[in-house]
């Protein structure tokens, strides 16, 4: 599975993927398509930071 680390981090933080997409400024469907291919290190860092921000808010 591609981007397993991001998917697991979101799940463990109680963050839905649609919430993560919104935090990153993209639509849910666009983000879902993007998850099909492995993120670059920069994209992965942005996603993991966004998960931490969303986790702190909830």
C-alpha positions in Angstrom: 0.0 0.0 0.0 1.3 3.4 -0.9 1.8 6.1 1.7 1.1 3.7 4.5 2.9 5.9 7.0 0.6 8.8 6.3 -2.5 6.6 6.4 -1.5 5.0 9.7 -0.6 8.3 11.2 -3.9 9.8 10.3 -5.8 6.8 11.6 -3.9 6.7 14.9 -4.5 10.5 15.4 -8.2 10.1 14.7 -7.9 12.3 11.6 -10.0 11.5 8.5 -8.3 11.7 5.2 -10.9 14.3 4.0 -9.8 16.5 6.9 -6.2 16.1 6.0 -7.0 17.0 2.4 -8.8 20.1 3.5 -5.9 21.1 5.7 -3.5 20.7 2.8 -5.7 22.8 0.6 -7.0 20.2 -1.8 -10.2 18.4 -2.5 -10.9 15.0 -1.1 -11.0 13.3 -4.5 -7.7 14.9 -5.6 -6.0 13.9 -2.3 -7.3 10.3 -2.7 -5.8 10.1 -6.2 -2.6 11.6 -5.0 -2.3 8.9 -2.3 -2.1 6.2 -5.0 1.5 7.1 -5.7 4.2 7.4 -3.0 4.6 11.0 -1.8 8.0 12.8 -2.1 9.8 13.4 1.2 8.6 17.1 1.1 5.0 16.1 0.6 5.2 13.4 3.3 6.6 16.0 5.8 3.8 18.4 4.9 1.1 15.7 5.4 2.6 14.5 8.7 2.8 18.1 10.0 -0.8 18.7 9.0 -1.8 15.5 10.9 -0.1 16.8 14.0 -1.9 20.2 13.6 -5.3 18.5 13.2 -4.6 16.2 16.1 -3.8 19.2 18.4 -7.1 20.9 17.4 -9.4 17.9 18.1 
